[in-house]
Structure formats: C-alpha cells, structure tokens
Amino acid sequence: MPELPAQEPLVKEIPPKGADLSAWYTAVCLKAELVSYAPVRGCVVLRPYGFGLWENLQRELDARFKATGHENAYFPLLIPESLLVREADHVEGFAPEVAWVTQGGQEKLEERLAIRPTSEAIIGVMYAKWIQSHRDLPVLINQWANVVRWEKATRPFLRTMEFLWQEGHTAHAAADEAREETERMLDVYRDFAENVAAVPVYAGVKSASERFPGAVETYSIEALMPDGKALQSATSHDLGQNFSRAYDITFSGADQQMKHVYTTSWGMSWRMLGGMIMVHGDDRGLRVPPKMAPIEAVIVPIVKGDETAPLEKARELAASLRAEGFRVRVDDRDRSPGFKYSDWEMRGVPVRIEIGPRDLQSGSVTLVRRDKAKGEEGSKVPAAFDALGTTLRDQLQAVQASLYAQAKLFLESHTFAVTDRAVFFERCKDRSGMIDIPWCNRANCEALVKNQTSATTRVMRELQQPGAVCTACGEPAVVNAYFAQSY
C-alpha cells in the first residue's frame, strides 16, 4: 500500500466502492472525518467522530472483559532491551517492527528502550514480582493502550505505525486453565464482532507459520473484506510456560513445589474499525451498525424562511430521546435539507429523522434507515411523536440485524469448499474469498501456496471428511483450513 501523504487531500466525492476499494476506503475515512493524516509518517489523528467509534468498541469490549473476571491496569510504554530479548522467538518475530529510544534529552542511553510493540515482556517482569503462591492465581489483567510498530506500508486503522488496542495478559496455575482462557477470549471477540460490529467471522486456530512469536498456540477471528481479502480482526494466544520461564514467573503450588505459571495474551486493535468500515460501507459512504454508532439518529428539521417551530420540536424530541438513552443529534446548521441528508448518509448514521411543518400538524415524523437503498421498501418509517422512542429502538435493532445479514450473506457466498487442486490455486490467486480445503498442516505446503498465490491459511478446524487428502499437495489431510490473501 502507498505511504500516507504528508498533505491531506481534499475529498470532494467518494469514488465507487466496487471500482477501487482502496481509494473508496481512504476517501471515506477522510471525508467522514474519522481521521486526519499526522505530520509523522504512517500515523493518523483520530478525530472526534472516529474516536466515537473507538469509544463504543472500548465500552462494549470492556464490559465483556469485566463480566469474565478481568481488571484493567496500565504498564509502561518503554521497555528495556534486556527485558525484551529474554524470550528469543518473541523478539525475533518483532525485531523488524520495533522502534527504539536511544537518547533522553542530551543523554545517550546506556541501554536502548523499545517503544512497546506489545507488552508481554514488561508485564512478565511485573507478574514475576506479584505472583508468589497458587493463592495469587489466576491473574486476569487487561490494558487499553497504544503501541508502535515500524510499518513501511500504512493505511488508516488497518496498518499504522502507532495504533490503539487492548491487550489482555493472564497467568494460571495449570495448562488447561490457560487454554480455557485463550478459547474463552476468542469467543468474546467473536461475539463482539458479530453482535456489535455486525461483522461475521470465522474463528479457529492458526497454523504454526501464522502463530504469534513465542506462543504455543494462536487463535484468531477472520473477517472477509469486499475485495476478497481476509482481515485478521483479533487474536488470542496460549503462551504455555514460554514467557514465564523467560521472565521467571513462578509460584509455590498447593504441594509446596515451585512451578512456572502458564500465561495467555489476547488483543483487538482499531483494525476492527477498518474492517467494519469496509464490510458495511457503500457508494454513499459509511454504514455504521447502531451499536457502534457515535450518533444513532440525527434529527433534521425542515425549516422554511424564519419559522422556528420544526427546529424547536426537533430539540424537544432529541431531549426526550436522550433521556431514554439514545445517542441523538439535531442538525441545526444553516444548510439545505438535501445537503444534510447526503452528509449524514455519508457519515453512516443509522437513522435519520425528518421533521417539517406538515409533520407538526400530523404529530408524526419520518424515520429513514441508512441500511436500505433509497426508495427500497421499508427505507422510510413513520412514527408518532409519543411513540418515537419505541419506533426508533425497533428500527435500530432492525438496522443492526440487516447489516449483519447482508455481511453474512456475502461471507457465505464467497466461501468455497474446494477439492480440485487447480481450482484451489486459481481461486487463491483471484482473491475469490475464503477457500476451504482439507489440508495437511505442513509448513512447506503452506509456503508453496503462498509463493504461488500470496494466500495463506487464516484459521483451521477439525477435518470435515476423515480420510481426505490435502487439496494443495495430495498428502493426507489432518485439518480443514480456510486459505485467503490477507491484509
């Protein structure tokens, strides 16, 4: 992907999504004022509307974390090099992406400090201090933070040098407890993606070559973008005792024997927002699922001349809706109704509420749903003033379900079970979508597919047909795997 430009381009029109997804995506992020380009290469400024998306992601996920017993904490941004290098596989995996601090003020540092690419190292050191006995376990901590990875090719949300995320880090007395935690958090991510962001995903285990550096096993959720590429949207890692041995995290068991803990880590970044934007948007701009929308409904008063009654009623209705818990805005800008309609459609607000002089006389308003095409049946819904809250709630639920159903249909219609080798390689090259095959789970087979098609395994699951052979190489299959090109 091209580098982020130093000067922010003026986006007059959003190009058609189907013609060039990359151009459409960048235009939407800028024109909807989700981000602006920062003066630092590869970094963006998250503007209020974009940060509103992040806040809703954070609120929904944080509630799920706390419901599963996790607490929030915060760890330092800077990590001494001597700590980072203790886990050899981990540092080797991140080495090309680590940004280093070598000077503070006028002082040359005796030891380089890494700007965290992830926090296993610093958290491992702290857990070694905190954990002494089996009575201290489990430790279930999450942090909301920023990280830095020195990316060469960048795009807003999907890949930037600095980005926002959450990272959970837990410690357990037994291997089965750690594995249970890893799988539990994977399901939390799946639930969020599908029931909040309205993005259907495939969840499962990663191949060895796609595994997180230093992990025993890595799980992920994978979404499918409109261009046929997969997007790894969250990961959950069973780290076994690799990090606890590297950072000497031990505890005295009930049998008085000293043991190393079993650890996990798991995370979702604002990359999920990028996936949501691409999955749901259309040629008019964003379409934001209501549960993620900073503004669930915008009220547009239709005012003629000096009359103020529609605007006054709009503000009255907005106050009533806010009291019921809705996120509502009144558009009182000195612009035409047509301009306002197009602007809010571009920003993806789930429901627009129109109110004019005739509506005041009839005691009702018109709700316009963003998930439907203009003129489509059900795109406009009347609502009496005294029933507006009930009608709006019903329509928001309908929009949420509709966006998920549309995305689910796309994923299912672009998932192909393939047993013919030639067809498999052709579909991988063409970015047809998720290609489901019986697979041998051999690294050299995966490398061959990647070399010839740029596709890799996304997630694996149990073999669906015992005795099947690998579609890619003809060796005995041991799993089923989804292959796709990816972001």
N, C-alpha and C positions, 0 to 999 in steps of 0.2 A: 504494500500500500504506500501511497505517496506520503511524504512528510507533511505535518501540519504547517500551513503557510504562516509566515511572520505577520502578514496583514490579513485582517478578517475580511473576507469577500462580502459584498453586498448581495444578498439573495433576494432577487425580485420575484422570481417564480420557482416553484418546486417542480423539477423535471419529472416525467412519468416514472413511476416506480419500476415497472417491468422492463423499461429500456435500459436502465443503468442503476442498479440497486445502490451502488457505492455513491454515485452522485446524488441520488434521491436522499439517501441517509444523511449525508453531510449537510445538504440543504435544509432538511427538516430540523436537524439538531440546532442549526444556526437561526433559521427563520422563526422557529417556535421559542427561541430564546432559552433553550436548555443549557447551552454552554457558549462561551466565547473563547477564542484562542488566547493563550497566555504568552507573555514575551519570552518564556522559556520553551525551547524546542520540545515538542512532544507532550506538553502539558496544557490543560484547559482550565478555565474558570467555570465553576458550576454556578449558574445563575439561579435566582430565586425559584423560577418555575421548575428547573431541573433539580434543584435541591429539594423541592417539594416532593418529587418522585422518590428521591433517596430517603427522605424522612418517612414516607409511607412504607417503603421497603423495610427500613430500620424498625419502625414501630411494630409491624406485623411479625417480623422475624424475632425481634427481642421478646415479644410476648410468648412466642413458641419456645424460645430458649429457656425462659424463666419457668414455663409450665413443665419443662423436663428437668428442672432442678439446677439450672446453670445460673451463675452470678457473673456480673460484669466487673472487670478490672482494667487497669491500663499499665503497660510496660514501656520502657524507654525506646525512643526512635533509633538511638545509636547503639551499635553492638561491637564490642572489641573484636578484632580479627582473631585473637587467640581463642575466643569462645566459638566463633563461627566455624572454625576449621576442625573442631573436635570430632564432628560427625563427617567423615570423609566423603561419603556418597552425597550427602546433603550439600556440602559446599561446592563439590564438583558440578552438581546439577545446576546450581545458581551462579556459579562464578562469572559467566559472561554478562549477567544482568546486574551484578552488584555495583552500586555507587559508593565511593569511598570518601571519607573526610580525612584529609592529611594535614590540615593546618587549622589552628584555632586562634583567631586574632593574628598576632605576629609570631606565634609559637608553632614551630614544626612539631607535630605529634610524634612521640616515640613509637606509638602503635597506631596503625590505621583503625578508623572506626567505620564500620559498614552502616549505611542507612538501610534500615531493615527492608529486606526483600520478603521476609516472613519472620516469625518470631520464635520458632522452636528453640533456637539457641539461648536467647536471653530468658525465656520462660523456663527452659530446662534447668538453668543455673538457679533460678529462684525456687523452683519446686524442690531442688536438692536441699535448700535451706529450710523449707517449710515442712517437708514430709519426713517424719521420723518413725512413725508407728503405723500399723494397719488401721489404727483408730483414726488416723488423719485422712484415710481414703474412703471414697473416691474424692478427688479434687476436680471440680467441674467449673471451669472459668472460660469466659468469652471476653474478647476485647473488640471494640469498634475503633478502627484506626486507619491511618494512611500508610501506604508502603511505596517504595520506589524501586523500579526495575528498569535498567537502562535499555529500553526498547529502541530499535532502529526504525521500524515502520509503525506508525501510530494512526489511530482513528478514535474520535471521541467515544468514551465509555468502553469500547471493545478492546482497545490496547493503547494505553498512555503510560508515560514514564512514572507519573505519580497517580495513584488511584485510591479510592476509598473502598474499604471492605470490612468484614468482620472475620475474626479467626478464633475458633474455639480450641482450647487445649485442655485435655483431661488426663488424669492419672488414675490407675486402677491397680488393684491387688492381683488380679488374675487375667489371663489372656482372653478367656471367654467374656469377661465383663467389658474389656476393651473392644472386642469385636462387636458385641451387642450395642455399645455406644456408637461405634462407627456406622452401623447399619441404621440405628435409630435416627441419627442426624441426617443421614442420606434421605430418609423418609420425610423428615422435617422439610428439607429442601424441595423434595418432590411435591409435597403438599403446598408449600408456598408458591412454587412455580405454576402449578396447575390451578389452584383455588384462589390465588390472589393476583398473580401476574397474568393468569389465563393463558399460559404457555404450556402446551402438552410436552412431555419429555419422556425419554427412555432412561431408566435408571438401572445401573448394574456395576459390575466390577471392570476395572481397566486391565489391559494387557500389561505384561512386565515392562515393555518399552515405553508405555504411557504412564507408568507408575511414578508417584511423587518421589523425589530423591530421598532415600533413607527409609521409605515405608515398606512394611511387609505386604500390605495390600492397599490399593486405592480404589475408591468407588466414585462415580460421578453421575450427574444428570446431564443429558444431552438433548438439546432442542434443535429443530431443523429450521433454517432460515429460507426465505423465498428463493434464493439463488441456488438452493440445493446443497449448501454447506452446513455442516453441523457446528453448533456452538456449545462448548463445554461450559455449563452455567453454574455449577457448584461442585465441590469435591469434598470427600470425607476419607481420611487416611487412618488406617490401623498401623501404628508405628512400632508395634511389638515392644521389645526392650532395646531397640537400636539407640534411641536417644537417651533412655535412662542409663544405659551403660556408658555412653559418651559423656554424659553430664553427671554421672554418679548419683542418680536419684534412687535411693534405697530406703527400705523400711524394715522394721522388725515385725515379723509375722506373729500370728497367734501362737505358733510353735517356737517362738523366740529366735528363729533363724532370720538372718539378714537376707533380703531379696531385692531385686530390682523391680521397679514398678513397670506396668505396661501403659503406654501412652497413646493418645489419639490427637489428631488435629483435623479441623474441618473449616471450610470457608466459602463465602459467597461475596463477590465484589459488585461494583456498579456495572460490570459487564452484563449482569442480568437485565439492567435497564436498556442497554443496547439491543439485546435480544428481543425484549418486549416491543421496542420501537419498530424493529424490522418485521417482526411477526404480524403485528396488527395494523401498521400504517397502510394508507392507500394513496392514490394520486392527489388527494386533497390535503394530505399531511398526516399528523398523528391520529391514532385512535387509542385512547388510554382506557384500560379497564377501570371501572368505577372504584374498586378497592385500592387502586394505585393512584387515582387522580387527585392532584392537589386541589382542583376545583371539580366537584361532582356535577354541579349545574350552574350555568350562567343565565341570569335574567336580563333580557334585552327589552327595555321599554321602547315602544314605538311612539315617538313624540313628534307632533306637528306644530310648527310655529312656537308660540310662547306657552302652550299648555304644559302643565306640570303634573297632572293627575296620574298618568301612567307611570311616571318616574316615582312619585310618592307611593303608589300602590306596590311598585316593584320593591322598594325599600322595605315596606311593611311586610310583604311576603317573604323577603330574604331574612328579615329578623325572626320571623316565625319559624322558617326552615332551619336557621342556625340553632334556635332553641331546641329543635328536635334532633340536633346532632349532625345536620348536613353541612358539607363544605360548599358554600354558595357565594357567588359574586354578582353584583349588579354592575352592568356596563353602562355607566353614565357619561361616557366620552362624547364629545361633540363630533361625532361621525355618523354617517348614514347607517340605517339598519342593515343594509346589504353588506357594507364593509364589515360590520361587527359579526354578522353571520359567518362570513368567509374566514375572518380572523380566528374566531373560536373553533370553527371546524378544523382549521389548520393546526390549532393547538390541541385538538383531540378531546375537548371537554365532552364527557359522555352524553349530557343532556342540555339542550338549550331551551329556555322558557321564554316565549314571546308574549308580550302584553301590550295592547294598544287600546284606543278609545272604545272600540266595539267590545273588546274583552271586558272592560269595566262595566259596560251595560249588561253583558250576559253573565257576569260573575264567574268567568272561567278564563283559563289561559291555554296556550298550546305548547305541548312538550315535543321537541324534535330530537330524535335519537341519532347519535353520531355513528352507531354501528351499521346503520342501514343506508342504502343508496337513496339519493334524492328521488322522491316520488314512489319509492318502494312501499308496499303495503305495510302498515304499522310504523312507518317512519315518523308520523305525526299523531300525537295522542292528546285529546282534550282533557282538561282537569278543572273541576270546580275549585274556587278559592278555598272552600272549607275542607276539601279533600286532597289538596295539593301534596301534603306530606306523604299520605298513603300512596297516591298515584306515583309520585317521584320515587319512592322506595321500591315499588313494584317494577318500575321501568329501569331503574339502576340494576336491579337483580337480573332483569331480562337482558340488558346490555352485557353484563358480565358473563352470563351463560352463553349469549350469542357469540361473543368474541372467542370464547374458549371453543365452542362447537366449530366455528369456522377454522380455527387453527388446528383443531384435532382432525378435521376432515382433510386438511392439507397434509398433515403428517402421515395419516394413514394412506392417502392416495399417492404419496411419494415414498412409501416404504415398500421395497420389493424383495420377496423371498426368491433367491436365485440359486440354481444348482448347476447351471451351464457356465463353464469357465470363461468362454469368450464373451458371453453376455455380461458376466460379472465384471470383467476388466473394462468393457465398453461403458457400462453404467457408472463405474467409478470415475472414469475419465470425463464423462459427460456431466458429472455432478447431478445425477438423476435424483439423489436423495439418500435415504438410509437404505443400504444394501445389506440384507440379512442373509447370511450364509452359514452352513455348517463349517466349522473351522478347526484346524489342527492345533492352534495356540502355540505355534512355533515362531520364534523371533525372525528366523531367516525367511519364512514365508511372508510375514508382515512386511519385512524390509523390501522384499521383491515387489509386493503390491504397491508400496509407497513409491518405490523407484519408478515404476512404470505408469502409475496413475495419480500420484500425490495423495491418494486416500490412505487412511489409517483406521485401525479399529477404534470405535467410540466406546462401546461397552459390550460385555459378554454376559451370557446367561447359560442356563443348563441346555445341553444338547436336546434339540426337539425331536430328532429321529435317531434312535440308537442304531449304530452300525453304519451311519452315513459317512461319506468321505468328504474331505475338505474341498470346497468348490474352487479354491485358489490354486491348490497344488496336488490334490488327489490322495494325500496321505489320510490316515484315519482321523476323523473329526472327533474332538472331545468336548467342544462347546458350540453354541451358536453365537455369532458376533455380528454386530452392525458395523459396516465399513462406510466411511464417507470422507470427502475432503472437509477440512475444518478451518475455522478462524484461529 
